[in-house]
Amino acid sequence: MSKENVKVENVYLAAREEWNERYGSYVSQANIWKTVAFLSLLLAMIAVGGFIYSSSQNKFIPYIVQVNKLGVPISTHRAKATEIKDPKIIKYALAEFINNYRTIYNDKDIQVKMIKEAYNYIESNSPAYNMLSEYYIDNPPFNRNNRVIVRIISVLPLSEKSWQIDWEEKNFGKDGTSIETNYYKGVAKFVILPPTKEKDILKNPIGLFITEFNFNKQIK
């Protein structure tokens, strides 16, 4: 090989070495940063996915609060699935529905609150919902000259999903004098759908929804 060829080859090798020394580190660093950016993006996507999944899970845990005759809490514990079907809890929910449904106050704000609470125990688009709505249309409780106080007599199971409620209604005049006392017997069919959202837990903690309801006035 001639000296000229060696010299030419050395020139190219020298140029490549100089390029590698000057720009090769930049290229290498750029590749490293690309890898780091990709890994960061992947970790961010995993974190966002985990947050979305975590947010979609129910964070609200129902608790059973036992109270004494004065309404003072005496014990609290986390509700189990089997406790939701406890006869005492079902009895309370059905009695609460009757009280809100049939009581008449001379205070408009209290009456509106009781109507809303009665609907909390009713399943939407059910026969019970239509019955309750028709009742309030035909018998608006506002501006009545009488007051009705409800006393639950008994709440007893007829089957797993149908219970009988017996109650007394005392009618008082505007001046507070007793007018008459009537007795009623009703049958409620219901389903239990434990709530998963905060707003539903606050309205109906055990998730008991009446689907059908009928009652009759009793002759004493």
Secondary structure, DSSP 8 states (H G I E B T S, - for coil): --HHHHHHHHHHHHHHHHHIIIIIHHHHHHHHHHHHHHHHHHHHHHHHHHHHHHHHS-----EEEEE-TTS-EEEEEE--HHHHT-HHHHHHHHHHHHHHHH-B-S-HHHHHHHHHHHHTTB-TTSHHHHHHHHHHHHS--TT-SSEEEEEEEEEEESSSSEEEEEEEEEEE-TTS-EEEEEEEEEEEEEEE----SHHHHHH-TT-EEEEEEEEEEE--
